[in-house]
Amino acid sequence: MMGFKRQQAYGHITSGGTVVNLEALWVARNIKSVPMVIKQVRPDLIAGITDWEVMNLSPIKILDLVDKLTDEEVEETKKHSVRGKGLAAFNF
């Protein structure tokens, strides 16, 4: 990315708005699966929260939960999320 420090730049150039919108939907779908997996990997982080509340956590709260995981737990979460299993195999 031009104008950014190489180690801090994050992103890529797309061919247009349609691709950007599709990628945004892809990211939103993937992040929404993470709390349900965290509930299996680290149930203590989501204790006392209903499934409805878990599925409606904000992206910021989801990322805060991910920050509390160890590296091994992050890898386990990736493996069992939509990202790891694919949409057809993941049961929302």
C-alpha positions, 0 to 999 in steps of 0.5 A: 500500500502506498504511503503506509509503513510496510509492516503496518499496511493491511489491505489490497487493491480490488477491481471495484466496489462489487468485489469489496462488498462481497469480501466485506460480506465474507468477512462478516460471515466468518467473524460471526461463526467465531463466538460459537466455536469459542463457546466450545473451545473456552466456555468460560469466556462466554459463560452466562450468555445465551446462544442468541446473545452469542450470535449477536455479539459485535465484531469488536466484542468478538475480537476482544474474545479472540484476544483472550485465547492462547495461540493454540486456542486460536488455531483450534478456533480457526479449524472449527469455524466457517473459515476452517470447515467451510459454509456447508459443514458449519452448522449455524 
